[in-house]
Amino acid sequence: MSRNRGIMSEELKTEIAKELGVYNTVSKEGWGSVSSRDCGNIVKKAIEMAERNLASK
C-alpha cells in the first residue's frame, strides 16, 4: 500500500524549517532526524500561516 502524500509542500516545509532554525538538520540528515518537538513547531507555524491567509480573504 502506498503512503499518502503530505498536504504541505516540500517548499513550505523547507521555508518553515529555515525560519525555525532546523534546516541544517534536514539538509544534513533528512526529515527523519528532526525531533518531534521541532516537527510539531513546523506544523504549528504552517497552521498559523494558513489561518492568517484565510483571515485576509
PDB file as gemmi writes it, atoms N, CA and C in Angstrom:
CRYST1    1.000    1.000    1.000  90.00  90.00  90.00 P 1                      
ATOM      1  N   MET A   1       0.850  -1.170   0.000  1.00  0.00           N  
ATOM      2  CA  MET A   1       0.000   0.000   0.000  1.00  0.00           C  
ATOM      3  C   MET A   1       0.897   1.235   0.000  1.00  0.00           C  
ATOM      4  N   SER A   2       0.579   2.206  -0.799  1.00  0.00           N  
ATOM      5  CA  SER A   2       1.402   3.409  -0.885  1.00  0.00           C  
ATOM      6  C   SER A   2       1.043   4.386   0.235  1.00  0.00           C  
ATOM      7  N   ARG A   3       2.018   5.188   0.571  1.00  0.00           N  
ATOM      8  CA  ARG A   3       1.790   6.206   1.602  1.00  0.00           C  
ATOM      9  C   ARG A   3       1.078   7.390   0.977  1.00  0.00           C  
ATOM     10  N   ASN A   4       0.233   8.019   1.766  1.00  0.00           N  
ATOM     11  CA  ASN A   4      -0.413   9.248   1.300  1.00  0.00           C  
ATOM     12  C   ASN A   4       0.619  10.355   1.242  1.00  0.00           C  
ATOM     13  N   ARG A   5       0.506  11.168   0.236  1.00  0.00           N  
ATOM     14  CA  ARG A   5       1.399  12.325   0.142  1.00  0.00           C  
ATOM     15  C   ARG A   5       0.933  13.355   1.160  1.00  0.00           C  
ATOM     16  N   GLY A   6       1.884  14.053   1.718  1.00  0.00           N  
ATOM     17  CA  GLY A   6       1.572  15.075   2.710  1.00  0.00           C  
ATOM     18  C   GLY A   6       0.841  16.251   2.098  1.00  0.00           C  
ATOM     19  N   ILE A   7       0.166  16.973   2.926  1.00  0.00           N  
ATOM     20  CA  ILE A   7      -0.577  18.144   2.475  1.00  0.00           C  
ATOM     21  C   ILE A   7       0.367  19.320   2.262  1.00  0.00           C  
ATOM     22  N   MET A   8       1.393  19.413   3.099  1.00  0.00           N  
ATOM     23  CA  MET A   8       2.342  20.514   2.978  1.00  0.00           C  
ATOM     24  C   MET A   8       3.353  20.211   1.872  1.00  0.00           C  
ATOM     25  N   SER A   9       3.636  21.209   1.061  1.00  0.00           N  
ATOM     26  CA  SER A   9       4.628  21.023   0.008  1.00  0.00           C  
ATOM     27  C   SER A   9       6.024  21.002   0.626  1.00  0.00           C  
ATOM     28  N   GLU A  10       6.948  20.414  -0.093  1.00  0.00           N  
ATOM     29  CA  GLU A  10       8.335  20.391   0.362  1.00  0.00           C  
ATOM     30  C   GLU A  10       8.881  21.807   0.492  1.00  0.00           C  
ATOM     31  N   GLU A  11       8.463  22.676  -0.414  1.00  0.00           N  
ATOM     32  CA  GLU A  11       8.942  24.059  -0.380  1.00  0.00           C  
ATOM     33  C   GLU A  11       8.483  24.763   0.899  1.00  0.00           C  
ATOM     34  N   LEU A  12       7.231  24.543   1.280  1.00  0.00           N  
ATOM     35  CA  LEU A  12       6.706  25.161   2.500  1.00  0.00           C  
ATOM     36  C   LEU A  12       7.415  24.608   3.734  1.00  0.00           C  
ATOM     37  N   LYS A  13       7.590  23.291   3.780  1.00  0.00           N  
ATOM     38  CA  LYS A  13       8.283  22.687   4.920  1.00  0.00           C  
ATOM     39  C   LYS A  13       9.709  23.219   5.031  1.00  0.00           C  
ATOM     40  N   THR A  14      10.384  23.335   3.898  1.00  0.00           N  
ATOM     41  CA  THR A  14      11.755  23.834   3.895  1.00  0.00           C  
ATOM     42  C   THR A  14      11.805  25.285   4.349  1.00  0.00           C  
ATOM     43  N   GLU A  15      10.881  26.095   3.859  1.00  0.00           N  
ATOM     44  CA  GLU A  15      10.826  27.509   4.256  1.00  0.00           C  
ATOM     45  C   GLU A  15      10.640  27.643   5.763  1.00  0.00           C  
ATOM     46  N   ILE A  16       9.718  26.874   6.318  1.00  0.00           N  
ATOM     47  CA  ILE A  16       9.449  26.952   7.754  1.00  0.00           C  
ATOM     48  C   ILE A  16      10.633  26.403   8.553  1.00  0.00           C  
ATOM     49  N   ALA A  17      11.248  25.324   8.071  1.00  0.00           N  
ATOM     50  CA  ALA A  17      12.415  24.762   8.762  1.00  0.00           C  
ATOM     51  C   ALA A  17      13.546  25.777   8.814  1.00  0.00           C  
ATOM     52  N   LYS A  18      13.741  26.517   7.730  1.00  0.00           N  
ATOM     53  CA  LYS A  18      14.768  27.559   7.729  1.00  0.00           C  
ATOM     54  C   LYS A  18      14.418  28.644   8.739  1.00  0.00           C  
ATOM     55  N   GLU A  19      13.154  29.028   8.766  1.00  0.00           N  
ATOM     56  CA  GLU A  19      12.695  30.077   9.678  1.00  0.00           C  
ATOM     57  C   GLU A  19      12.874  29.667  11.141  1.00  0.00           C  
ATOM     58  N   LEU A  20      12.648  28.393  11.428  1.00  0.00           N  
ATOM     59  CA  LEU A  20      12.738  27.908  12.805  1.00  0.00           C  
ATOM     60  C   LEU A  20      14.140  27.423  13.182  1.00  0.00           C  
ATOM     61  N   GLY A  21      15.061  27.434  12.224  1.00  0.00           N  
ATOM     62  CA  GLY A  21      16.445  27.065  12.511  1.00  0.00           C  
ATOM     63  C   GLY A  21      16.732  25.579  12.543  1.00  0.00           C  
ATOM     64  N   VAL A  22      15.907  24.766  11.928  1.00  0.00           N  
ATOM     65  CA  VAL A  22      16.162  23.319  11.902  1.00  0.00           C  
ATOM     66  C   VAL A  22      16.561  22.825  10.510  1.00  0.00           C  
ATOM     67  N   TYR A  23      16.751  23.747   9.580  1.00  0.00           N  
ATOM     68  CA  TYR A  23      17.064  23.328   8.216  1.00  0.00           C  
ATOM     69  C   TYR A  23      18.416  22.635   8.115  1.00  0.00           C  
ATOM     70  N   ASN A  24      19.381  23.005   8.954  1.00  0.00           N  
ATOM     71  CA  ASN A  24      20.689  22.333   8.918  1.00  0.00           C  
ATOM     72  C   ASN A  24      20.531  20.839   9.182  1.00  0.00           C  
ATOM     73  N   THR A  25      19.697  20.487  10.144  1.00  0.00           N  
ATOM     74  CA  THR A  25      19.440  19.076  10.446  1.00  0.00           C  
ATOM     75  C   THR A  25      18.795  18.393   9.254  1.00  0.00           C  
ATOM     76  N   VAL A  26      17.822  19.058   8.639  1.00  0.00           N  
ATOM     77  CA  VAL A  26      17.122  18.485   7.481  1.00  0.00           C  
ATOM     78  C   VAL A  26      18.088  18.278   6.330  1.00  0.00           C  
ATOM     79  N   SER A  27      18.918  19.265   6.049  1.00  0.00           N  
ATOM     80  CA  SER A  27      19.815  19.168   4.902  1.00  0.00           C  
ATOM     81  C   SER A  27      20.910  18.130   5.111  1.00  0.00           C  
ATOM     82  N   LYS A  28      21.377  17.969   6.352  1.00  0.00           N  
ATOM     83  CA  LYS A  28      22.456  17.013   6.624  1.00  0.00           C  
ATOM     84  C   LYS A  28      21.962  15.589   6.845  1.00  0.00           C  
ATOM     85  N   GLU A  29      20.819  15.452   7.536  1.00  0.00           N  
ATOM     86  CA  GLU A  29      20.389  14.130   7.983  1.00  0.00           C  
ATOM     87  C   GLU A  29      19.006  13.714   7.484  1.00  0.00           C  
ATOM     88  N   GLY A  30      18.263  14.628   6.889  1.00  0.00           N  
ATOM     89  CA  GLY A  30      16.924  14.302   6.390  1.00  0.00           C  
ATOM     90  C   GLY A  30      15.841  14.607   7.412  1.00  0.00           C  
ATOM     91  N   TRP A  31      14.598  14.538   6.943  1.00  0.00           N  
ATOM     92  CA  TRP A  31      13.453  14.870   7.800  1.00  0.00           C  
ATOM     93  C   TRP A  31      13.302  13.902   8.963  1.00  0.00           C  
ATOM     94  N   GLY A  32      13.771  12.680   8.810  1.00  0.00           N  
ATOM     95  CA  GLY A  32      13.644  11.684   9.871  1.00  0.00           C  
ATOM     96  C   GLY A  32      14.443  12.020  11.117  1.00  0.00           C  
ATOM     97  N   SER A  33      15.413  12.906  10.992  1.00  0.00           N  
ATOM     98  CA  SER A  33      16.249  13.284  12.127  1.00  0.00           C  
ATOM     99  C   SER A  33      15.731  14.496  12.885  1.00  0.00           C  
ATOM    100  N   VAL A  34      14.663  15.095  12.394  1.00  0.00           N  
ATOM    101  CA  VAL A  34      14.090  16.261  13.062  1.00  0.00           C  
ATOM    102  C   VAL A  34      13.287  15.777  14.264  1.00  0.00           C  
ATOM    103  N   SER A  35      13.481  16.417  15.402  1.00  0.00           N  
ATOM    104  CA  SER A  35      12.799  15.974  16.624  1.00  0.00           C  
ATOM    105  C   SER A  35      11.284  16.162  16.517  1.00  0.00           C  
ATOM    106  N   SER A  36      10.576  15.422  17.325  1.00  0.00           N  
ATOM    107  CA  SER A  36       9.114  15.530  17.352  1.00  0.00           C  
ATOM    108  C   SER A  36       8.679  16.930  17.730  1.00  0.00           C  
ATOM    109  N   ARG A  37       9.386  17.534  18.660  1.00  0.00           N  
ATOM    110  CA  ARG A  37       9.059  18.898  19.083  1.00  0.00           C  
ATOM    111  C   ARG A  37       9.204  19.858  17.905  1.00  0.00           C  
ATOM    112  N   ASP A  38      10.311  19.741  17.157  1.00  0.00           N  
ATOM    113  CA  ASP A  38      10.516  20.621  16.012  1.00  0.00           C  
ATOM    114  C   ASP A  38       9.482  20.373  14.915  1.00  0.00           C  
ATOM    115  N   CYS A  39       9.122  19.114  14.704  1.00  0.00           N  
ATOM    116  CA  CYS A  39       8.063  18.812  13.725  1.00  0.00           C  
ATOM    117  C   CYS A  39       6.749  19.445  14.151  1.00  0.00           C  
ATOM    118  N   GLY A  40       6.451  19.369  15.435  1.00  0.00           N  
ATOM    119  CA  GLY A  40       5.241  19.999  15.949  1.00  0.00           C  
ATOM    120  C   GLY A  40       5.264  21.504  15.752  1.00  0.00           C  
ATOM    121  N   ASN A  41       6.435  22.104  15.953  1.00  0.00           N  
ATOM    122  CA  ASN A  41       6.567  23.544  15.734  1.00  0.00           C  
ATOM    123  C   ASN A  41       6.389  23.909  14.265  1.00  0.00           C  
ATOM    124  N   ILE A  42       6.858  23.052  13.370  1.00  0.00           N  
ATOM    125  CA  ILE A  42       6.677  23.286  11.935  1.00  0.00           C  
ATOM    126  C   ILE A  42       5.196  23.241  11.584  1.00  0.00           C  
ATOM    127  N   VAL A  43       4.493  22.254  12.102  1.00  0.00           N  
ATOM    128  CA  VAL A  43       3.051  22.137  11.843  1.00  0.00           C  
ATOM    129  C   VAL A  43       2.306  23.335  12.430  1.00  0.00           C  
ATOM    130  N   LYS A  44       2.663  23.719  13.647  1.00  0.00           N  
ATOM    131  CA  LYS A  44       2.023  24.867  14.297  1.00  0.00           C  
ATOM    132  C   LYS A  44       2.202  26.125  13.453  1.00  0.00           C  
ATOM    133  N   LYS A  45       3.420  26.341  12.961  1.00  0.00           N  
ATOM    134  CA  LYS A  45       3.698  27.513  12.136  1.00  0.00           C  
ATOM    135  C   LYS A  45       2.902  27.463  10.837  1.00  0.00           C  
ATOM    136  N   ALA A  46       2.789  26.291  10.222  1.00  0.00           N  
ATOM    137  CA  ALA A  46       2.026  26.149   8.979  1.00  0.00           C  
ATOM    138  C   ALA A  46       0.547  26.453   9.213  1.00  0.00           C  
ATOM    139  N   ILE A  47       0.018  26.016  10.345  1.00  0.00           N  
ATOM    140  CA  ILE A  47      -1.379  26.293  10.683  1.00  0.00           C  
ATOM    141  C   ILE A  47      -1.589  27.786  10.887  1.00  0.00           C  
ATOM    142  N   GLU A  48      -0.662  28.435  11.589  1.00  0.00           N  
ATOM    143  CA  GLU A  48      -0.760  29.880  11.794  1.00  0.00           C  
ATOM    144  C   GLU A  48      -0.749  30.618  10.451  1.00  0.00           C  
ATOM    145  N   MET A  49       0.116  30.184   9.541  1.00  0.00           N  
ATOM    146  CA  MET A  49       0.192  30.816   8.219  1.00  0.00           C  
ATOM    147  C   MET A  49      -1.115  30.625   7.458  1.00  0.00           C  
ATOM    148  N   ALA A  50      -1.685  29.424   7.528  1.00  0.00           N  
ATOM    149  CA  ALA A  50      -2.932  29.142   6.826  1.00  0.00           C  
ATOM    150  C   ALA A  50      -4.081  29.964   7.407  1.00  0.00           C  
ATOM    151  N   GLU A  51      -4.125  30.082   8.727  1.00  0.00           N  
ATOM    152  CA  GLU A  51      -5.185  30.870   9.369  1.00  0.00           C  
ATOM    153  C   GLU A  51      -5.077  32.340   8.985  1.00  0.00           C  
ATOM    154  N   ARG A  52      -3.852  32.874   8.951  1.00  0.00           N  
ATOM    155  CA  ARG A  52      -3.676  34.259   8.523  1.00  0.00           C  
ATOM    156  C   ARG A  52      -4.099  34.456   7.066  1.00  0.00           C  
ATOM    157  N   ASN A  53      -3.786  33.467   6.237  1.00  0.00           N  
ATOM    158  CA  ASN A  53      -4.162  33.533   4.829  1.00  0.00           C  
ATOM    159  C   ASN A  53      -5.681  33.535   4.666  1.00  0.00           C  
ATOM    160  N   LEU A  54      -6.367  32.708   5.433  1.00  0.00           N  
ATOM    161  CA  LEU A  54      -7.835  32.655   5.359  1.00  0.00           C  
ATOM    162  C   LEU A  54      -8.455  33.937   5.909  1.00  0.00           C  
ATOM    163  N   ALA A  55      -7.887  34.480   6.959  1.00  0.00           N  
ATOM    164  CA  ALA A  55      -8.433  35.679   7.581  1.00  0.00           C  
ATOM    165  C   ALA A  55      -8.300  36.893   6.662  1.00  0.00           C  
ATOM    166  N   SER A  56      -7.286  36.891   5.818  1.00  0.00           N  
ATOM    167  CA  SER A  56      -7.062  38.046   4.934  1.00  0.00           C  
ATOM    168  C   SER A  56      -7.948  38.004   3.682  1.00  0.00           C  
ATOM    169  N   LYS A  57      -8.639  36.914   3.477  1.00  0.00           N  
ATOM    170  CA  LYS A  57      -9.507  36.804   2.280  1.00  0.00           C  
ATOM    171  C   LYS A  57     -10.894  37.252   2.575  1.00  0.00           C  
TER     172      LYS A  57                                                      
END                                                                             
